[in-house]
Amino acid sequence: MISKPITAARAALAVLAVLSLWFAAGLKQDSDITSFIPEGEQKKAVALKNLVVSGNSAKTMIFALKCPKECGSKAGACLDKAGEELRKSGLFEHVATGVPADMGKVFFKTYFDSRFGLLSSQPEKDIPVIFNHAHLLKRFEKLRKVLALPSAMFMKDMVTRDPLLLFQSRMEMLEKEAGKKTALLCGKRFCSKDRRHLLLMARTKARPMDVDSQSKVLALAEKTVEKIRKEAGPGYDLEFTGINKFAVESSSRIKKDITLAMALSFIGVAALFLLFFKRVRFIPVVILPILFGMLVAVGVTQALFGGIHGLTLAFGSTLLGIGIDFPIHLLNHMMLDKKNLDDSRQARRSGRAGKSLNMSLFMGMFTTVLGFGAMALSSYPGVRQIALFSAVGVFSAFAFSIAFGPLARGLFRFGENAGLRQRQVFTDITRTIITFAWKRRRIIQAISVVLLVVSFVLSTGLKEEKDLRNLQAADPATLKQDKEIRSLLPASYMQLLLFTTSRDLEMTLRKNDGLYLDLKKLKASGRIKGFASLHLLLPSLDLQERNLKVLGSIKGLEESIREAMREEGIRPAAFGPFFKDLDGALSGKSPLVKASDLRSEPGLAMLLSSMLYIRENKKPVVVTTASTSNPGDDLSDVLPEGTTSFSEIAFVNHALSMFHKEASILILAGLLIIALAIFGYKRSILSGLASIAPALIAGVVTLALLALLGERINFLHISSLLLILCMGVDYGIFISDSLSARDEIAFEVALRSVILSALTTCFTFGVLAVCRNPALKAIGHTVGPGIVIAALLAIVLTPSLQGPGIFRQEEGIRSNR
Amino acid sequence: MTGRLSLSIFFIWAITLVLPCPGNAGSAGSRVNEQHANAGSACSKRKDLVRKLSLLRTMRCSFKEVKTLEMLDEPLITRGRMYYMKPGFVHQDMTSPARQSVTIAGGKLKVTNLDLNKSEIMNLSKSKSAQAAVQSVVQVMSGRAALLEDQYECMLSNMGRIVRIILIPRTGLLKKMISRIVVTFDSSLVIKKVEIDEKKGDKSVMTFTDVVYNKPFSKEEMSKYFDL
């Protein structure tokens, strides 16, 4: 007869399964590694960084056409064709192979008439110098040199309006500044410095991390590349890169890895199971709790987070290793229980063992959930998600096993001796080990202590993973290609982002004017190597007005210019248009450059798009990029108010360092909570220690192994360490409980179950170690060996610590024999 | 407009080598006025020029240019080297007072600041005037001299050991900007001087020395001068 609580539990689990299925059907997988960065103090910087990540720069793909020698018109035509293919697809917002043909005219139109307002970034200091006699003489000397050049004919008309070459100077600065943000120009085309590559920039409509949309974009890009390669012929090669390529590739590779890992795990676990139980019909008994656990974990996480990160799924797939423990123990118990049902004394003992087993299983689940519960306190949203996913999964697998496990009793047929002979051999071997362990307990304990100390010392040599990007599943070939293509762009080395914002655009531009001057000083001092600023393209209106004001305050300006001209052998009479323009500027008729002027010109708007973000109902943001001499320097100590810096390298260094500190605290906290739970449960220090020691030593030995292998540890290694602790503690509890029960069946069930669990877990995690994804590898490398060590220690060390229990009986059995 | 003018230096240099003889130029030849009595001799000289051109594969020389500009009190003096290779490669290196090079090759005009090693390339297909000027240079240097007859009125003077050709633009921008071009050869028909008078009063006089015909360019030279 089935009890009411069990029926209610089964009904509740069925409802939970349906609900989870409903949420899991809308599963949204995320592959953005920035989910694994902390919130809190740097939340603002992250938000601003995301503005850039989801902005135009991140949406831009770069296509590079390599030519056999300096690129000519054929290459240009090929790239134009590629651009046309991309444009007509409708998937791109903007496609450009160079600046518009009339870019020179655009610059002239935008800046020439405003040149007097753009004289200097520090007008009060510079303008009196620019227009002093000595400086004017130098300017006119330069004019003479320019007129002597073969290219002088290009400028003859212009210099009559601008003999001081103010516009030319401004253009040189702008060209230099624009060149930091875009590719170099060969004529009007984007090209590499060696002129052997022509470049095409294509900005997608979809966000770079929108895997579904970007898959279509990449398919089109691949098709276009193939077509152009064929048309261009030998010696030419077209390649492309973009953040979207990494997002799609990462998502695809992690999905493949997970599928492969799960398939291999399933096959491996099934094989191990057949080896132990000899019957296929038992396989669903272990698989169903795991599937149920996974389903509920996916459903709950999806419902609470609105999506699941690939790494959470990957880590969650390891639930296979934990979830399988519960049905294995139950099945082993049922199998041995069946054998002994005809013996009334044994049956009574078996009943007691069954209740004891349920308690052991509960404690196993409880300590694991406690361990992951500690992880849930993490400030890293990604880690919190993993914690929730794992805790829910483990609890669900346990609940399913307990609620539905008894139904499996019907699978055991009367008189069937499934694996009986093998069982006997197994029992004999383990009894031998146990007897040995008890007799040599002092040596085992001493070795364990030495192992712990040595491993602890070795683990201090562990190296930390400094670059979070190394956890992305990018193909090394793609990374290499990306690096090669990006090296063709001048500003690819600028990793520091500086965000300037204020209440309105004019105030933001004023702050940006100040930041420009600060950065110039930092460059002069050598603290930064270079920077790209919006300032030269778009100074504030205030600065332009100040320029004109200071210019107007110079007494006898026109006459001093004429005098310098005459002294340098230049005839002022030939420069009537210049003096007319100067008069206009002095009388306040000179136009000012405005953001709207730049945004209305497509060529300039493209330049502006990666530097100025104007959003509805939000403050405008100006983005400056810089490269610091020290890659970890984020300049936070010298930046003016209103400017925030974001250095991916500094940020990740800080984030990882913070994580390692936090993880250590969380693991210690988790261990403390688990220890308290176990000591509370055991009510004996020795038994508690016997339960915990294998996991603790296994964790430290695993760290030592990773150090010896030279592996750089990341947060997944550390998270996996918690997994070892949780599962290792489970093994300790099972063995310890079976010893406390002073029952041969309980002990046999525990022993057999721990070995089978460890083997299945080791197999499932071992599979992860061969995945291509570095994050999955990290889990596999840590948990695989760690769990084997924990199981071995639980089998050998726990009895040696806990005695006397069944070991005295075992000794008696041995001596009697 | 400025593109065409900037190329005039090459243009004129090329013209000096390829002026057509009336007999060879057909109807175009009738437009040539010979201002001096010794017409037979002049024609003979032009025939020699055309013949010489057809044999011309390479050329290199030094130049000195004196620019007299309305803007300046004193003329500007520049110096450098020039190179030509059939069918259409021209390179000029100015070495004094500043360093700049100009190269015409493969439909492109490249201007390089030699001190900064910084180049700007103009795609000639984007500028009709520049393209026309460069095509003129290339076609003339290749021996298709009759083309010039459409753009210039040609006059020949033979003053003893010196041959002078005077070109007066007929149409378009060139007519608006240039009054006349005078090209001077020595008795061996080696180019000596090119003078350009602009309508605004500016004047350029370019004299050539160390002229060497048909000395092949090495691979390194071809790469250096013509980006080949």
Interface residues (C-beta under 8 A of the other chain):
Chain A: E70 G72 S73 G76 A101 R144 K145 L147 A148 L149 P150 S151 A152 M153 F154 M155 K156 D157 V159 T160 C186 G187 K188 R189 G569 I570 R571 A574 F575
Chain B: T2 G3 L5 S6 S8 I9 K67 L69 E70 M71 L72 D73 E74 L76 I77 T78 Q92 M94 P97 A98 Q100 V102 G106 G107 K108 V111 I121 M122 N123 S125 K126 D227
